[in-house]
Amino acid sequence: MLIKEKLLRTDLFHDLAPDQLEALARLAIPRSFKQGSMVFEQEQYAEFLYILLSGEVSIRFKPHDGEDILVTRVTAGGVCGWSAVLGRAIYTSAAECTQSCETLCFRGRELQNLCESYPETGVVILERLAAVIAERLTYTNEKILQMLSQNMIGNPG
């Protein structure tokens, strides 16, 4: 299957125009990961955005003074590593393969340049990334509130 066809099967790029898909396909780097391997570590330099073609990735956040929090599970068509596109220096969470995975990865800076060259595409991509980020933050906030509630009830005073 061609990279353009793979891009069409993703949430982020599913309905882009052929010329936009062609530009994205030129930047895409296919990469495989085995079950149990890390796609990236928390606080690692944020270089790539990953589009999951198959498999599952667990996104985890480790506060400095607490236990790991499962933020979400990313499945085929989903995205992780968006810190690289937003110009952040490091990943704020870790991504571990809970199943073997096939991905397409994009260097954040190259994707930013593409969005500048194709502003209409950039707006669509950034809006979709914003929706993913908002969903994950909502879920993370709920998990943190649950943990705090359990700790306060389980450890009064």
C-alpha positions in Angstrom: 0.0 0.0 0.0 1.3 3.4 -0.9 2.1 6.0 1.9 -0.7 8.3 0.5 -3.2 5.5 0.9 -2.0 4.9 4.5 -2.3 8.6 5.3 -5.9 8.6 4.0 -6.7 5.9 6.7 -5.7 8.2 9.6 -7.8 10.6 11.6 -5.3 13.4 11.0 -5.1 13.3 7.2 -8.1 11.3 6.1 -9.7 13.9 3.7 -6.8 16.0 2.5 -6.4 16.9 -1.2 -4.1 14.8 -3.4 -1.4 17.5 -3.6 -1.4 17.9 0.2 -1.2 14.1 0.6 1.7 14.0 -1.9 3.6 16.6 0.1 3.0 14.7 3.4 4.0 11.4 1.8 7.4 12.8 0.9 8.0 13.6 4.6 6.7 10.3 6.1 9.2 7.9 7.5 7.8 4.3 8.0 8.9 2.9 11.3 8.0 -0.4 13.1 8.1 -1.1 16.9 8.0 -4.4 18.7 5.6 -5.0 21.6 7.1 -3.6 24.8 9.4 -1.1 23.1 9.3 2.6 23.7 8.3 5.0 20.9 9.6 7.8 23.0 10.3 8.5 26.7 9.0 11.3 28.8 11.4 14.3 28.8 13.2 12.9 25.7 13.9 15.4 22.9 10.7 15.8 20.9 11.6 15.3 17.3 8.8 13.2 15.7 5.1 13.1 15.4 3.9 9.5 15.1 0.8 8.3 13.2 -0.2 4.8 14.2 -1.1 2.5 11.2 -1.5 -0.7 13.3 -1.0 -1.8 16.9 -1.5 0.0 20.1 0.5 2.5 22.1 0.0 3.4 25.8 0.7 7.0 26.6 1.8 7.5 30.2 2.7 10.5 32.3 4.9 10.3 35.4 4.6 13.2 37.8 7.9 13.8 39.7 6.2 13.0 43.0 3.7 10.3 42.0 2.8 7.1 40.2 2.6 6.6 36.4 -0.8 7.8 35.0 -2.2 6.1 31.9 -3.2 9.1 29.8 -4.7 7.1 26.9 -4.3 4.3 24.5 -3.6 5.2 20.9 -4.9 2.7 18.2 -4.6 2.5 14.4 -5.3 5.9 12.8 -4.4 7.8 16.0 -1.5 10.1 16.7 1.1 10.6 19.4 4.2 12.8 19.9 2.5 16.0 19.0 4.9 18.0 21.2 7.3 17.8 18.2 4.9 19.7 16.0 4.1 22.3 18.6 7.7 23.3 18.9 8.2 21.9 22.4 11.7 20.8 23.3 10.7 17.6 25.0 7.9 15.0 25.1 5.6 15.5 28.1 4.7 11.9 28.3 6.1 8.5 27.3 4.7 6.2 24.6 5.1 2.4 25.0 3.9 -0.2 22.5 1.4 -2.6 24.1 1.3 -4.4 20.7 3.7 -4.5 17.8 3.1 -1.2 15.8 3.6 0.1 12.3 3.9 3.9 12.2 4.5 6.8 9.9 6.6 9.4 11.6 7.2 13.0 10.7 9.9 15.4 11.8 8.1 18.1 13.7 10.1 20.9 12.0 9.4 19.5 8.5 5.7 19.3 9.3 5.7 22.8 10.5 7.4 24.0 7.3 4.8 22.1 5.3 2.0 23.8 7.2 3.6 27.2 6.4 3.8 26.3 2.7 0.2 25.0 2.6 -1.6 27.3 5.1 -5.0 25.6 4.4 -3.5 22.2 5.2 -1.8 23.7 8.3 -5.1 25.0 9.7 -6.8 21.6 9.3 -3.9 19.7 10.8 -3.6 22.1 13.8 -7.3 22.0 14.4 -7.3 18.2 14.5 -4.2 18.1 16.7 -5.9 20.6 19.1 -8.9 18.2 19.3 -6.6 15.3 20.2 -4.8 17.4 22.8 -8.0 18.7 24.4 -9.4 15.1 24.6 -6.2 13.8 26.3 -6.0 16.8 28.7 -9.6 16.2 29.8 -9.0 12.5 30.4 -5.7 13.3 32.2 -7.4 15.8 34.5 -10.1 13.2 35.3 -7.4 10.7 36.2 -5.6 13.1 38.4 -8.8 14.1 40.2 -9.5 10.4 40.8 -6.0 9.8 42.2 -6.3 12.8 44.5 -9.7 11.8 45.7 -8.5 8.2 46.4 -5.4 9.5 48.3 -7.4 12.0 50.3 -10.1 9.4 51.3 -7.5 6.6 51.8 -5.0 8.8 53.8 -7.0 11.3 55.9 -5.0 13.9 57.8 
